[in-house]
């Protein structure tokens, strides 16, 4: 599973860690995250992320 980087603030989504505060379980690949999920740091939408 690949990490993804927010192009606005630099937050890196790590699928092994997920985003528990955002309701994303550890082990969730980026592609499986709901489209309405946003960056937990800056609120950027999912389409603002790029493979790290």
ModelCIF file with pLDDT and N, C-alpha, C, O atoms, coordinates in Angstrom:
data_MODEL
#
_entry.id   MODEL 
#
_entity.id                         1 
_entity.type                       polymer 
_entity.pdbx_number_of_molecules   1 
#
_entity_poly.entity_id                      1 
_entity_poly.type                           'polypeptide(L)' 
_entity_poly.nstd_linkage                   no 
_entity_poly.nstd_monomer                   no 
_entity_poly.pdbx_seq_one_letter_code       
;(UNK)(UNK)(UNK)(UNK)(UNK)(UNK)(UNK)(UNK)(UNK)(UNK)(UNK)(UNK)(UNK)(UNK)(UNK)(UNK)
(UNK)(UNK)(UNK)(UNK)(UNK)(UNK)(UNK)(UNK)(UNK)(UNK)(UNK)(UNK)(UNK)(UNK)(UNK)(UNK)
(UNK)(UNK)(UNK)(UNK)(UNK)(UNK)(UNK)(UNK)(UNK)(UNK)(UNK)(UNK)(UNK)(UNK)(UNK)(UNK)
(UNK)(UNK)(UNK)(UNK)
;
_entity_poly.pdbx_seq_one_letter_code_can   XXXXXXXXXXXXXXXXXXXXXXXXXXXXXXXXXXXXXXXXXXXXXXXXXXXX 
_entity_poly.pdbx_strand_id                 A 
#
loop_
_entity_poly_seq.entity_id 
_entity_poly_seq.num 
_entity_poly_seq.mon_id 
_entity_poly_seq.hetero 
1 1  UNK n 
1 2  UNK n 
1 3  UNK n 
1 4  UNK n 
1 5  UNK n 
1 6  UNK n 
1 7  UNK n 
1 8  UNK n 
1 9  UNK n 
1 10 UNK n 
1 11 UNK n 
1 12 UNK n 
1 13 UNK n 
1 14 UNK n 
1 15 UNK n 
1 16 UNK n 
1 17 UNK n 
1 18 UNK n 
1 19 UNK n 
1 20 UNK n 
1 21 UNK n 
1 22 UNK n 
1 23 UNK n 
1 24 UNK n 
1 25 UNK n 
1 26 UNK n 
1 27 UNK n 
1 28 UNK n 
1 29 UNK n 
1 30 UNK n 
1 31 UNK n 
1 32 UNK n 
1 33 UNK n 
1 34 UNK n 
1 35 UNK n 
1 36 UNK n 
1 37 UNK n 
1 38 UNK n 
1 39 UNK n 
1 40 UNK n 
1 41 UNK n 
1 42 UNK n 
1 43 UNK n 
1 44 UNK n 
1 45 UNK n 
1 46 UNK n 
1 47 UNK n 
1 48 UNK n 
1 49 UNK n 
1 50 UNK n 
1 51 UNK n 
1 52 UNK n 
#
_struct_asym.id          A 
_struct_asym.entity_id   1 
#
loop_
_ma_qa_metric.id 
_ma_qa_metric.mode 
_ma_qa_metric.name 
_ma_qa_metric.software_group_id 
_ma_qa_metric.type 
1 global pLDDT . pLDDT 
2 local  pLDDT . pLDDT 
#
_ma_qa_metric_global.metric_id      1 
_ma_qa_metric_global.metric_value   97.44 
_ma_qa_metric_global.model_id       1 
_ma_qa_metric_global.ordinal_id     1 
#
loop_
_ma_qa_metric_local.label_asym_id 
_ma_qa_metric_local.label_comp_id 
_ma_qa_metric_local.label_seq_id 
_ma_qa_metric_local.metric_id 
_ma_qa_metric_local.metric_value 
_ma_qa_metric_local.model_id 
_ma_qa_metric_local.ordinal_id 
A UNK 1  2 90.00 1 1  
A UNK 2  2 97.00 1 2  
A UNK 3  2 98.00 1 3  
A UNK 4  2 98.00 1 4  
A UNK 5  2 98.00 1 5  
A UNK 6  2 98.00 1 6  
A UNK 7  2 98.00 1 7  
A UNK 8  2 98.00 1 8  
A UNK 9  2 98.00 1 9  
A UNK 10 2 98.00 1 10 
A UNK 11 2 98.00 1 11 
A UNK 12 2 98.00 1 12 
A UNK 13 2 98.00 1 13 
A UNK 14 2 98.00 1 14 
A UNK 15 2 98.00 1 15 
A UNK 16 2 98.00 1 16 
A UNK 17 2 98.00 1 17 
A UNK 18 2 98.00 1 18 
A UNK 19 2 98.00 1 19 
A UNK 20 2 96.00 1 20 
A UNK 21 2 95.00 1 21 
A UNK 22 2 95.00 1 22 
A UNK 23 2 96.00 1 23 
A UNK 24 2 98.00 1 24 
A UNK 25 2 98.00 1 25 
A UNK 26 2 98.00 1 26 
A UNK 27 2 98.00 1 27 
A UNK 28 2 98.00 1 28 
A UNK 29 2 98.00 1 29 
A UNK 30 2 98.00 1 30 
A UNK 31 2 97.00 1 31 
A UNK 32 2 98.00 1 32 
A UNK 33 2 98.00 1 33 
A UNK 34 2 97.00 1 34 
A UNK 35 2 96.00 1 35 
A UNK 36 2 97.00 1 36 
A UNK 37 2 98.00 1 37 
A UNK 38 2 98.00 1 38 
A UNK 39 2 98.00 1 39 
A UNK 40 2 97.00 1 40 
A UNK 41 2 98.00 1 41 
A UNK 42 2 98.00 1 42 
A UNK 43 2 98.00 1 43 
A UNK 44 2 98.00 1 44 
A UNK 45 2 98.00 1 45 
A UNK 46 2 98.00 1 46 
A UNK 47 2 97.00 1 47 
A UNK 48 2 98.00 1 48 
A UNK 49 2 98.00 1 49 
A UNK 50 2 98.00 1 50 
A UNK 51 2 98.00 1 51 
A UNK 52 2 95.00 1 52 
#
loop_
_atom_site.group_PDB 
_atom_site.id 
_atom_site.type_symbol 
_atom_site.label_atom_id 
_atom_site.label_alt_id 
_atom_site.label_comp_id 
_atom_site.label_asym_id 
_atom_site.label_entity_id 
_atom_site.label_seq_id 
_atom_site.pdbx_PDB_ins_code 
_atom_site.Cartn_x 
_atom_site.Cartn_y 
_atom_site.Cartn_z 
_atom_site.occupancy 
_atom_site.B_iso_or_equiv 
_atom_site.pdbx_formal_charge 
_atom_site.auth_seq_id 
_atom_site.auth_comp_id 
_atom_site.auth_asym_id 
_atom_site.auth_atom_id 
_atom_site.pdbx_PDB_model_num 
ATOM 1   N N  . UNK A 1 1  ? 0.844   -1.186 0.000  1.00 90.00 ? 1  UNK A N  1 
ATOM 2   C CA . UNK A 1 1  ? 0.000   0.000  0.000  1.00 90.00 ? 1  UNK A CA 1 
ATOM 3   C C  . UNK A 1 1  ? 0.883   1.241  0.000  1.00 90.00 ? 1  UNK A C  1 
ATOM 4   O O  . UNK A 1 1  ? 1.909   1.311  0.677  1.00 90.00 ? 1  UNK A O  1 
ATOM 5   N N  . UNK A 1 2  ? 0.449   2.193  -0.771 1.00 97.00 ? 2  UNK A N  1 
ATOM 6   C CA . UNK A 1 2  ? 1.237   3.398  -1.001 1.00 97.00 ? 2  UNK A CA 1 
ATOM 7   C C  . UNK A 1 2  ? 0.787   4.549  -0.096 1.00 97.00 ? 2  UNK A C  1 
ATOM 8   O O  . UNK A 1 2  ? -0.405  4.715  0.166  1.00 97.00 ? 2  UNK A O  1 
ATOM 9   N N  . UNK A 1 3  ? 1.752   5.338  0.377  1.00 98.00 ? 3  UNK A N  1 
ATOM 10  C CA . UNK A 1 3  ? 1.444   6.554  1.127  1.00 98.00 ? 3  UNK A CA 1 
ATOM 11  C C  . UNK A 1 3  ? 1.049   7.657  0.150  1.00 98.00 ? 3  UNK A C  1 
ATOM 12  O O  . UNK A 1 3  ? 1.472   7.659  -1.006 1.00 98.00 ? 3  UNK A O  1 
ATOM 13  N N  . UNK A 1 4  ? 0.230   8.599  0.631  1.00 98.00 ? 4  UNK A N  1 
ATOM 14  C CA . UNK A 1 4  ? -0.190  9.737  -0.181 1.00 98.00 ? 4  UNK A CA 1 
ATOM 15  C C  . UNK A 1 4  ? 0.086   11.012 0.580  1.00 98.00 ? 4  UNK A C  1 
ATOM 16  O O  . UNK A 1 4  ? -0.057  11.066 1.801  1.00 98.00 ? 4  UNK A O  1 
ATOM 17  N N  . UNK A 1 5  ? 0.487   12.051 -0.160 1.00 98.00 ? 5  UNK A N  1 
ATOM 18  C CA . UNK A 1 5  ? 0.911   13.319 0.421  1.00 98.00 ? 5  UNK A CA 1 
ATOM 19  C C  . UNK A 1 5  ? -0.065  14.428 0.032  1.00 98.00 ? 5  UNK A C  1 
ATOM 20  O O  . UNK A 1 5  ? -0.428  14.562 -1.136 1.00 98.00 ? 5  UNK A O  1 
ATOM 21  N N  . UNK A 1 6  ? -0.487  15.224 1.020  1.00 98.00 ? 6  UNK A N  1 
ATOM 22  C CA . UNK A 1 6  ? -1.337  16.382 0.740  1.00 98.00 ? 6  UNK A CA 1 
ATOM 23  C C  . UNK A 1 6  ? -0.481  17.451 0.071  1.00 98.00 ? 6  UNK A C  1 
ATOM 24  O O  . UNK A 1 6  ? 0.544   17.868 0.610  1.00 98.00 ? 6  UNK A O  1 
ATOM 25  N N  . UNK A 1 7  ? -0.917  17.891 -1.113 1.00 98.00 ? 7  UNK A N  1 
ATOM 26  C CA . UNK A 1 7  ? -0.124  18.872 -1.849 1.00 98.00 ? 7  UNK A CA 1 
ATOM 27  C C  . UNK A 1 7  ? -0.234  20.272 -1.254 1.00 98.00 ? 7  UNK A C  1 
ATOM 28  O O  . UNK A 1 7  ? 0.541   21.154 -1.623 1.00 98.00 ? 7  UNK A O  1 
ATOM 29  N N  . UNK A 1 8  ? -1.183  20.497 -0.338 1.00 98.00 ? 8  UNK A N  1 
ATOM 30  C CA . UNK A 1 8  ? -1.325  21.818 0.275  1.00 98.00 ? 8  UNK A CA 1 
ATOM 31  C C  . UNK A 1 8  ? -0.484  21.970 1.539  1.00 98.00 ? 8  UNK A C  1 
ATOM 32  O O  . UNK A 1 8  ? 0.199   22.980 1.708  1.00 98.00 ? 8  UNK A O  1 
ATOM 33  N N  . UNK A 1 9  ? -0.524  20.975 2.432  1.00 98.00 ? 9  UNK A N  1 
ATOM 34  C CA . UNK A 1 9  ? 0.157   21.152 3.723  1.00 98.00 ? 9  UNK A CA 1 
ATOM 35  C C  . UNK A 1 9  ? 1.275   20.152 3.997  1.00 98.00 ? 9  UNK A C  1 
ATOM 36  O O  . UNK A 1 9  ? 2.051   20.336 4.935  1.00 98.00 ? 9  UNK A O  1 
ATOM 37  N N  . UNK A 1 10 ? 1.366   19.097 3.189  1.00 98.00 ? 10 UNK A N  1 
ATOM 38  C CA . UNK A 1 10 ? 2.441   18.132 3.384  1.00 98.00 ? 10 UNK A CA 1 
ATOM 39  C C  . UNK A 1 10 ? 2.080   16.954 4.284  1.00 98.00 ? 10 UNK A C  1 
ATOM 40  O O  . UNK A 1 10 ? 2.922   16.090 4.526  1.00 98.00 ? 10 UNK A O  1 
ATOM 41  N N  . UNK A 1 11 ? 0.834   16.901 4.788  1.00 98.00 ? 11 UNK A N  1 
ATOM 42  C CA . UNK A 1 11 ? 0.410   15.748 5.596  1.00 98.00 ? 11 UNK A CA 1 
ATOM 43  C C  . UNK A 1 11 ? 0.541   14.481 4.763  1.00 98.00 ? 11 UNK A C  1 
ATOM 44  O O  . UNK A 1 11 ? 0.153   14.457 3.595  1.00 98.00 ? 11 UNK A O  1 
ATOM 45  N N  . UNK A 1 12 ? 1.092   13.424 5.367  1.00 98.00 ? 12 UNK A N  1 
ATOM 46  C CA . UNK A 1 12 ? 1.249   12.168 4.653  1.00 98.00 ? 12 UNK A CA 1 
ATOM 47  C C  . UNK A 1 12 ? 0.294   11.126 5.215  1.00 98.00 ? 12 UNK A C  1 
ATOM 48  O O  . UNK A 1 12 ? 0.360   10.783 6.395  1.00 98.00 ? 12 UNK A O  1 
ATOM 49  N N  . UNK A 1 13 ? -0.599  10.623 4.359  1.00 98.00 ? 13 UNK A N  1 
ATOM 50  C CA . UNK A 1 13 ? -1.510  9.552  4.753  1.00 98.00 ? 13 UNK A CA 1 
ATOM 51  C C  . UNK A 1 13 ? -0.766  8.229  4.629  1.00 98.00 ? 13 UNK A C  1 
ATOM 52  O O  . UNK A 1 13 ? -0.294  7.862  3.554  1.00 98.00 ? 13 UNK A O  1 
ATOM 53  N N  . UNK A 1 14 ? -0.672  7.524  5.751  1.00 98.00 ? 14 UNK A N  1 
ATOM 54  C CA . UNK A 1 14 ? -0.026  6.211  5.790  1.00 98.00 ? 14 UNK A CA 1 
ATOM 55  C C  . UNK A 1 14 ? -1.119  5.170  5.975  1.00 98.00 ? 14 UNK A C  1 
ATOM 56  O O  . UNK A 1 14 ? -1.773  5.151  7.017  1.00 98.00 ? 14 UNK A O  1 
ATOM 57  N N  . UNK A 1 15 ? -1.337  4.292  4.979  1.00 98.00 ? 15 UNK A N  1 
ATOM 58  C CA . UNK A 1 15 ? -2.414  3.311  5.079  1.00 98.00 ? 15 UNK A CA 1 
ATOM 59  C C  . UNK A 1 15 ? -2.275  2.366  6.269  1.00 98.00 ? 15 UNK A C  1 
ATOM 60  O O  . UNK A 1 15 ? -3.278  1.864  6.776  1.00 98.00 ? 15 UNK A O  1 
ATOM 61  N N  . UNK A 1 16 ? -1.060  2.118  6.717  1.00 98.00 ? 16 UNK A N  1 
ATOM 62  C CA . UNK A 1 16 ? -0.864  1.234  7.870  1.00 98.00 ? 16 UNK A CA 1 
ATOM 63  C C  . UNK A 1 16 ? -1.419  1.869  9.147  1.00 98.00 ? 16 UNK A C  1 
ATOM 64  O O  . UNK A 1 16 ? -1.852  1.162  10.057 1.00 98.00 ? 16 UNK A O  1 
ATOM 65  N N  . UNK A 1 17 ? -1.405  3.202  9.215  1.00 98.00 ? 17 UNK A N  1 
ATOM 66  C CA . UNK A 1 17 ? -1.913  3.922  10.392 1.00 98.00 ? 17 UNK A CA 1 
ATOM 67  C C  . UNK A 1 17 ? -3.363  4.357  10.218 1.00 98.00 ? 17 UNK A C  1 
ATOM 68  O O  . UNK A 1 17 ? -4.097  4.470  11.200 1.00 98.00 ? 17 UNK A O  1 
ATOM 69  N N  . UNK A 1 18 ? -3.788  4.604  8.964  1.00 98.00 ? 18 UNK A N  1 
ATOM 70  C CA . UNK A 1 18 ? -5.131  5.112  8.705  1.00 98.00 ? 18 UNK A CA 1 
ATOM 71  C C  . UNK A 1 18 ? -5.286  6.516  9.276  1.00 98.00 ? 18 UNK A C  1 
ATOM 72  O O  . UNK A 1 18 ? -4.306  7.240  9.450  1.00 98.00 ? 18 UNK A O  1 
ATOM 73  N N  . UNK A 1 19 ? -6.518  6.888  9.563  1.00 98.00 ? 19 UNK A N  1 
ATOM 74  C CA . UNK A 1 19 ? -6.832  8.169  10.194 1.00 98.00 ? 19 UNK A CA 1 
ATOM 75  C C  . UNK A 1 19 ? -7.957  7.907  11.193 1.00 98.00 ? 19 UNK A C  1 
ATOM 76  O O  . UNK A 1 19 ? -9.116  8.235  10.936 1.00 98.00 ? 19 UNK A O  1 
ATOM 77  N N  . UNK A 1 20 ? -7.600  7.305  12.350 1.00 96.00 ? 20 UNK A N  1 
ATOM 78  C CA . UNK A 1 20 ? -8.635  6.931  13.325 1.00 96.00 ? 20 UNK A CA 1 
ATOM 79  C C  . UNK A 1 20 ? -9.534  8.096  13.734 1.00 96.00 ? 20 UNK A C  1 
ATOM 80  O O  . UNK A 1 20 ? -10.733 7.905  13.935 1.00 96.00 ? 20 UNK A O  1 
ATOM 81  N N  . UNK A 1 21 ? -8.971  9.298  13.860 1.00 95.00 ? 21 UNK A N  1 
ATOM 82  C CA . UNK A 1 21 ? -9.783  10.462 14.235 1.00 95.00 ? 21 UNK A CA 1 
ATOM 83  C C  . UNK A 1 21 ? -10.778 10.823 13.133 1.00 95.00 ? 21 UNK A C  1 
ATOM 84  O O  . UNK A 1 21 ? -11.826 11.406 13.406 1.00 95.00 ? 21 UNK A O  1 
ATOM 85  N N  . UNK A 1 22 ? -10.449 10.476 11.889 1.00 95.00 ? 22 UNK A N  1 
ATOM 86  C CA . UNK A 1 22 ? -11.320 10.752 10.761 1.00 95.00 ? 22 UNK A CA 1 
ATOM 87  C C  . UNK A 1 22 ? -12.183 9.562  10.369 1.00 95.00 ? 22 UNK A C  1 
ATOM 88  O O  . UNK A 1 22 ? -12.873 9.598  9.350  1.00 95.00 ? 22 UNK A O  1 
ATOM 89  N N  . UNK A 1 23 ? -12.145 8.502  11.184 1.00 96.00 ? 23 UNK A N  1 
ATOM 90  C CA . UNK A 1 23 ? -12.973 7.335  10.920 1.00 96.00 ? 23 UNK A CA 1 
ATOM 91  C C  . UNK A 1 23 ? -12.386 6.347  9.925  1.00 96.00 ? 23 UNK A C  1 
ATOM 92  O O  . UNK A 1 23 ? -13.092 5.467  9.431  1.00 96.00 ? 23 UNK A O  1 
ATOM 93  N N  . UNK A 1 24 ? -11.088 6.488  9.624  1.00 98.00 ? 24 UNK A N  1 
ATOM 94  C CA . UNK A 1 24 ? -10.444 5.586  8.673  1.00 98.00 ? 24 UNK A CA 1 
ATOM 95  C C  . UNK A 1 24 ? -9.589  4.588  9.461  1.00 98.00 ? 24 UNK A C  1 
ATOM 96  O O  . UNK A 1 24 ? -8.625  4.967  10.125 1.00 98.00 ? 24 UNK A O  1 
ATOM 97  N N  . UNK A 1 25 ? -9.958  3.318  9.375  1.00 98.00 ? 25 UNK A N  1 
ATOM 98  C CA . UNK A 1 25 ? -9.279  2.263  10.119 1.00 98.00 ? 25 UNK A CA 1 
ATOM 99  C C  . UNK A 1 25 ? -7.861  2.028  9.599  1.00 98.00 ? 25 UNK A C  1 
ATOM 100 O O  . UNK A 1 25 ? -7.605  2.188  8.405  1.00 98.00 ? 25 UNK A O  1 
ATOM 101 N N  . UNK A 1 26 ? -6.934  1.647  10.493 1.00 98.00 ? 26 UNK A N  1 
ATOM 102 C CA . UNK A 1 26 ? -5.601  1.239  10.031 1.00 98.00 ? 26 UNK A CA 1 
ATOM 103 C C  . UNK A 1 26 ? -5.731  0.099  9.017  1.00 98.00 ? 26 UNK A C  1 
ATOM 104 O O  . UNK A 1 26 ? -6.591  -0.772 9.149  1.00 98.00 ? 26 UNK A O  1 
ATOM 105 N N  . UNK A 1 27 ? -4.869  0.121  8.013  1.00 98.00 ? 27 UNK A N  1 
ATOM 106 C CA . UNK A 1 27 ? -4.900  -0.896 6.974  1.00 98.00 ? 27 UNK A CA 1 
ATOM 107 C C  . UNK A 1 27 ? -5.785  -0.527 5.790  1.00 98.00 ? 27 UNK A C  1 
ATOM 108 O O  . UNK A 1 27 ? -5.977  -1.342 4.887  1.00 98.00 ? 27 UNK A O  1 
ATOM 109 N N  . UNK A 1 28 ? -6.332  0.704  5.780  1.00 98.00 ? 28 UNK A N  1 
ATOM 110 C CA . UNK A 1 28 ? -7.205  1.142  4.687  1.00 98.00 ? 28 UNK A CA 1 
ATOM 111 C C  . UNK A 1 28 ? -6.376  1.794  3.587  1.00 98.00 ? 28 UNK A C  1 
ATOM 112 O O  . UNK A 1 28 ? -5.751  2.828  3.823  1.00 98.00 ? 28 UNK A O  1 
ATOM 113 N N  . UNK A 1 29 ? -6.357  1.205  2.376  1.00 98.00 ? 29 UNK A N  1 
ATOM 114 C CA . UNK A 1 29 ? -5.630  1.858  1.283  1.00 98.00 ? 29 UNK A CA 1 
ATOM 115 C C  . UNK A 1 29 ? -6.285  3.189  0.909  1.00 98.00 ? 29 UNK A C  1 
ATOM 116 O O  . UNK A 1 29 ? -7.494  3.361  1.061  1.00 98.00 ? 29 UNK A O  1 
ATOM 117 N N  . UNK A 1 30 ? -5.482  4.115  0.425  1.00 98.00 ? 30 UNK A N  1 
ATOM 118 C CA . UNK A 1 30 ? -5.993  5.448  0.094  1.00 98.00 ? 30 UNK A CA 1 
ATOM 119 C C  . UNK A 1 30 ? -7.176  5.377  -0.861 1.00 98.00 ? 30 UNK A C  1 
ATOM 120 O O  . UNK A 1 30 ? -8.135  6.136  -0.718 1.00 98.00 ? 30 UNK A O  1 
ATOM 121 N N  . UNK A 1 31 ? -7.117  4.476  -1.829 1.00 97.00 ? 31 UNK A N  1 
ATOM 122 C CA . UNK A 1 31 ? -8.167  4.350  -2.831 1.00 97.00 ? 31 UNK A CA 1 
ATOM 123 C C  . UNK A 1 31 ? -9.509  3.964  -2.204 1.00 97.00 ? 31 UNK A C  1 
ATOM 124 O O  . UNK A 1 31 ? -10.560 4.232  -2.786 1.00 97.00 ? 31 UNK A O  1 
ATOM 125 N N  . UNK A 1 32 ? -9.484  3.332  -1.019 1.00 98.00 ? 32 UNK A N  1 
ATOM 126 C CA . UNK A 1 32 ? -10.710 2.865  -0.365 1.00 98.00 ? 32 UNK A CA 1 
ATOM 127 C C  . UNK A 1 32 ? -11.324 3.900  0.579  1.00 98.00 ? 32 UNK A C  1 
ATOM 128 O O  . UNK A 1 32 ? -12.410 3.686  1.118  1.00 98.00 ? 32 UNK A O  1 
ATOM 129 N N  . UNK A 1 33 ? -10.625 5.022  0.776  1.00 98.00 ? 33 UNK A N  1 
ATOM 130 C CA . UNK A 1 33 ? -11.154 6.085  1.643  1.00 98.00 ? 33 UNK A CA 1 
ATOM 131 C C  . UNK A 1 33 ? -12.336 6.747  0.932  1.00 98.00 ? 33 UNK A C  1 
ATOM 132 O O  . UNK A 1 33 ? -12.265 6.992  -0.272 1.00 98.00 ? 33 UNK A O  1 
ATOM 133 N N  . UNK A 1 34 ? -13.424 7.041  1.655  1.00 97.00 ? 34 UNK A N  1 
ATOM 134 C CA . UNK A 1 34 ? -14.567 7.728  1.022  1.00 97.00 ? 34 UNK A CA 1 
ATOM 135 C C  . UNK A 1 34 ? -14.153 9.055  0.393  1.00 97.00 ? 34 UNK A C  1 
ATOM 136 O O  . UNK A 1 34 ? -13.248 9.728  0.887  1.00 97.00 ? 34 UNK A O  1 
ATOM 137 N N  . UNK A 1 35 ? -14.822 9.425  -0.698 1.00 96.00 ? 35 UNK A N  1 
ATOM 138 C CA . UNK A 1 35 ? -14.474 10.647 -1.425 1.00 96.00 ? 35 UNK A CA 1 
ATOM 139 C C  . UNK A 1 35 ? -14.715 11.913 -0.619 1.00 96.00 ? 35 UNK A C  1 
ATOM 140 O O  . UNK A 1 35 ? -14.159 12.962 -0.946 1.00 96.00 ? 35 UNK A O  1 
ATOM 141 N N  . UNK A 1 36 ? -15.533 11.841 0.431  1.00 97.00 ? 36 UNK A N  1 
ATOM 142 C CA . UNK A 1 36 ? -15.803 13.043 1.228  1.00 97.00 ? 36 UNK A CA 1 
ATOM 143 C C  . UNK A 1 36 ? -14.816 13.225 2.385  1.00 97.00 ? 36 UNK A C  1 
ATOM 144 O O  . UNK A 1 36 ? -14.951 14.167 3.166  1.00 97.00 ? 36 UNK A O  1 
ATOM 145 N N  . UNK A 1 37 ? -13.825 12.334 2.502  1.00 98.00 ? 37 UNK A N  1 
ATOM 146 C CA . UNK A 1 37 ? -12.777 12.465 3.524  1.00 98.00 ? 37 UNK A CA 1 
ATOM 147 C C  . UNK A 1 37 ? -11.925 13.679 3.192  1.00 98.00 ? 37 UNK A C  1 
ATOM 148 O O  . UNK A 1 37 ? -11.700 13.981 2.020  1.00 98.00 ? 37 UNK A O  1 
ATOM 149 N N  . UNK A 1 38 ? -11.449 14.381 4.223  1.00 98.00 ? 38 UNK A N  1 
ATOM 150 C CA . UNK A 1 38 ? -10.563 15.535 4.019  1.00 98.00 ? 38 UNK A CA 1 
ATOM 151 C C  . UNK A 1 38 ? -9.301  15.389 4.855  1.00 98.00 ? 38 UNK A C  1 
ATOM 152 O O  . UNK A 1 38 ? -9.271  14.637 5.829  1.00 98.00 ? 38 UNK A O  1 
ATOM 153 N N  . UNK A 1 39 ? -8.277  16.106 4.471  1.00 98.00 ? 39 UNK A N  1 
ATOM 154 C CA . UNK A 1 39 ? -7.002  16.106 5.195  1.00 98.00 ? 39 UNK A CA 1 
ATOM 155 C C  . UNK A 1 39 ? -7.254  16.514 6.643  1.00 98.00 ? 39 UNK A C  1 
ATOM 156 O O  . UNK A 1 39 ? -7.888  17.539 6.893  1.00 98.00 ? 39 UNK A O  1 
ATOM 157 N N  . UNK A 1 40 ? -6.766  15.725 7.599  1.00 97.00 ? 40 UNK A N  1 
ATOM 158 C CA . UNK A 1 40 ? -6.990  16.057 9.008  1.00 97.00 ? 40 UNK A CA 1 
ATOM 159 C C  . UNK A 1 40 ? -6.225  17.290 9.482  1.00 97.00 ? 40 UNK A C  1 
ATOM 160 O O  . UNK A 1 40 ? -6.512  17.813 10.559 1.00 97.00 ? 40 UNK A O  1 
ATOM 161 N N  . UNK A 1 41 ? -5.266  17.758 8.705  1.00 98.00 ? 41 UNK A N  1 
ATOM 162 C CA . UNK A 1 41 ? -4.478  18.927 9.097  1.00 98.00 ? 41 UNK A CA 1 
ATOM 163 C C  . UNK A 1 41 ? -5.055  20.217 8.506  1.00 98.00 ? 41 UNK A C  1 
ATOM 164 O O  . UNK A 1 41 ? -5.267  21.192 9.227  1.00 98.00 ? 41 UNK A O  1 
ATOM 165 N N  . UNK A 1 42 ? -5.308  20.218 7.190  1.00 98.00 ? 42 UNK A N  1 
ATOM 166 C CA . UNK A 1 42 ? -5.709  21.474 6.545  1.00 98.00 ? 42 UNK A CA 1 
ATOM 167 C C  . UNK A 1 42 ? -7.101  21.437 5.918  1.00 98.00 ? 42 UNK A C  1 
ATOM 168 O O  . UNK A 1 42 ? -7.592  22.473 5.470  1.00 98.00 ? 42 UNK A O  1 
ATOM 169 N N  . UNK A 1 43 ? -7.742  20.281 5.873  1.00 98.00 ? 43 UNK A N  1 
ATOM 170 C CA . UNK A 1 43 ? -9.080  20.190 5.320  1.00 98.00 ? 43 UNK A CA 1 
ATOM 171 C C  . UNK A 1 43 ? -9.133  20.058 3.805  1.00 98.00 ? 43 UNK A C  1 
ATOM 172 O O  . UNK A 1 43 ? -10.209 20.167 3.217  1.00 98.00 ? 43 UNK A O  1 
ATOM 173 N N  . UNK A 1 44 ? -7.984  19.825 3.160  1.00 98.00 ? 44 UNK A N  1 
ATOM 174 C CA . UNK A 1 44 ? -7.975  19.653 1.702  1.00 98.00 ? 44 UNK A CA 1 
ATOM 175 C C  . UNK A 1 44 ? -8.760  18.400 1.327  1.00 98.00 ? 44 UNK A C  1 
ATOM 176 O O  . UNK A 1 44 ? -8.809  17.424 2.076  1.00 98.00 ? 44 UNK A O  1 
ATOM 177 N N  . UNK A 1 45 ? -9.372  18.455 0.147  1.00 98.00 ? 45 UNK A N  1 
ATOM 178 C CA . UNK A 1 45 ? -10.125 17.308 -0.329 1.00 98.00 ? 45 UNK A CA 1 
ATOM 179 C C  . UNK A 1 45 ? -9.182  16.202 -0.822 1.00 98.00 ? 45 UNK A C  1 
ATOM 180 O O  . UNK A 1 45 ? -7.995  16.426 -1.059 1.00 98.00 ? 45 UNK A O  1 
ATOM 181 N N  . UNK A 1 46 ? -9.754  15.011 -0.965 1.00 98.00 ? 46 UNK A N  1 
ATOM 182 C CA . UNK A 1 46 ? -8.965  13.834 -1.328 1.00 98.00 ? 46 UNK A CA 1 
ATOM 183 C C  . UNK A 1 46 ? -8.230  14.011 -2.663 1.00 98.00 ? 46 UNK A C  1 
ATOM 184 O O  . UNK A 1 46 ? -7.154  13.442 -2.854 1.00 98.00 ? 46 UNK A O  1 
ATOM 185 N N  . UNK A 1 47 ? -8.800  14.793 -3.587 1.00 97.00 ? 47 UNK A N  1 
ATOM 186 C CA . UNK A 1 47 ? -8.162  14.968 -4.892 1.00 97.00 ? 47 UNK A CA 1 
ATOM 187 C C  . UNK A 1 47 ? -6.910  15.843 -4.833 1.00 97.00 ? 47 UNK A C  1 
ATOM 188 O O  . UNK A 1 47 ? -6.211  15.991 -5.836 1.00 97.00 ? 47 UNK A O  1 
ATOM 189 N N  . UNK A 1 48 ? -6.627  16.415 -3.683 1.00 98.00 ? 48 UNK A N  1 
ATOM 190 C CA . UNK A 1 48 ? -5.410  17.228 -3.509 1.00 98.00 ? 48 UNK A CA 1 
ATOM 191 C C  . UNK A 1 48 ? -4.224  16.383 -3.045 1.00 98.00 ? 48 UNK A C  1 
ATOM 192 O O  . UNK A 1 48 ? -3.148  16.921 -2.781 1.00 98.00 ? 48 UNK A O  1 
ATOM 193 N N  . UNK A 1 49 ? -4.409  15.078 -2.942 1.00 98.00 ? 49 UNK A N  1 
ATOM 194 C CA . UNK A 1 49 ? -3.350  14.166 -2.510 1.00 98.00 ? 49 UNK A CA 1 
ATOM 195 C C  . UNK A 1 49 ? -2.688  13.509 -3.712 1.00 98.00 ? 49 UNK A C  1 
ATOM 196 O O  . UNK A 1 49 ? -3.334  13.221 -4.720 1.00 98.00 ? 49 UNK A O  1 
ATOM 197 N N  . UNK A 1 50 ? -1.377  13.278 -3.581 1.00 98.00 ? 50 UNK A N  1 
ATOM 198 C CA . UNK A 1 50 ? -0.600  12.633 -4.624 1.00 98.00 ? 50 UNK A CA 1 
ATOM 199 C C  . UNK A 1 50 ? 0.205   11.500 -4.005 1.00 98.00 ? 50 UNK A C  1 
ATOM 200 O O  . UNK A 1 50 ? 0.536   11.556 -2.820 1.00 98.00 ? 50 UNK A O  1 
ATOM 201 N N  . UNK A 1 51 ? 0.530   10.461 -4.795 1.00 98.00 ? 51 UNK A N  1 
ATOM 202 C CA . UNK A 1 51 ? 1.376   9.397  -4.252 1.00 98.00 ? 51 UNK A CA 1 
ATOM 203 C C  . UNK A 1 51 ? 2.683   9.970  -3.705 1.00 98.00 ? 51 UNK A C  1 
ATOM 204 O O  . UNK A 1 51 ? 3.304   10.835 -4.323 1.00 98.00 ? 51 UNK A O  1 
ATOM 205 N N  . UNK A 1 52 ? 3.085   9.477  -2.543 1.00 95.00 ? 52 UNK A N  1 
ATOM 206 C CA . UNK A 1 52 ? 4.299   10.007 -1.898 1.00 95.00 ? 52 UNK A CA 1 
ATOM 207 C C  . UNK A 1 52 ? 5.541   9.299  -2.426 1.00 95.00 ? 52 UNK A C  1 
ATOM 208 O O  . UNK A 1 52 ? 6.655   9.608  -2.002 1.00 95.00 ? 52 UNK A O  1 
#
